[in-house]
Amino acid sequence: MIELMVVVAIISILASIAIPLYASFRLKTKTSEAKAMFSSIKTGQETYLSENEVYLVCLSSPGANGTAGPIKRPWIDNGGFAVIGFTPAGDVHYNYSVAVGPNAGGAAAREMAIEAEGDLDGDAAPSYYTISSNGIVAGASSGVAPAIPWDIFHSGDEF
């Protein structure tokens, strides 16, 4: 009987360590979505720039009303993303937007900032990922920016 109690105690200790680590790992894997989407959005914007000599503003999508929560949502283009040829393959965790010109820290529409905003753990504290063509983002929701052009900057919840 003592052996069984020892086994149960060991399993309980291991579970108390493993379950929080697993939950944290799941949140970290969800953040990879934003980084992958940045690449696709940037490619579409660069193509648009080469054809039109300006970047295109893309409105917060899929949800313009508030922060994305921990549950994936279907993609709804609220403006601009279809024009640059960007449509995610499935549902998304983040709201994505593209600021251009003065809102991207530049004087003309040849500067761009892409932002992903989400609340993956549902604690009402959003997490932001930002990437910009010039390392400056003025007026983005997060109020933060990478110091290096095309470098991804993160603020908010840490996972």
Helices and strands as residue ranges (DSSP letters): H 2-52, E 58-61, E 95-100, G 101-104, E 112-118, E 127-132, E 153-155
